[in-house]
C-alpha cells in the first residue's frame, strides 16, 4: 500500500474511535488551496479539527511530535477557511485535537494546540 492509502485507512480507524468517544464525523480529508485537515467533527458544542498521526513503532518518534508549529499553522488556516465556507461564524467554538495511533494504542489529545494561523 502507498502512503496515502495507509493514511486513509488509519484516518478511518481514528474516525471510528472518535465516534466511540461521542464525536460526530462531518468530513474526512477536507482540502483547499492552503492544505488539508484529516477529520472535521463535532464534539458537543465544539467544531473540532483533528489531525491524525500513525506510527507502527517508536523508531520514527512519537506521532504527537509530528504536529509541529508549521503543521499547526496550516491546520489553523484551513480550519478558518472551512468555517468561512461552511457558515460557521466567529462565535462558534472550535478546537484542535490530535488523534494518534501508536502501534495498537489510540491516544486522543483534546485541545492539543491553539489557533496558530497568523
Secondary structure, 3 states (H helix, E strand, C coil): CCHHHHHHHHHHHHHHHHHHCCCEEEEEEEECCCCEEEEEEEECCEEEEEEEEEECCHHHCCHHHHCCHHHHHHHHHHHHHHHHHCCCCCCCCEEEEEEEEECCEEEEECCCCCCCCC
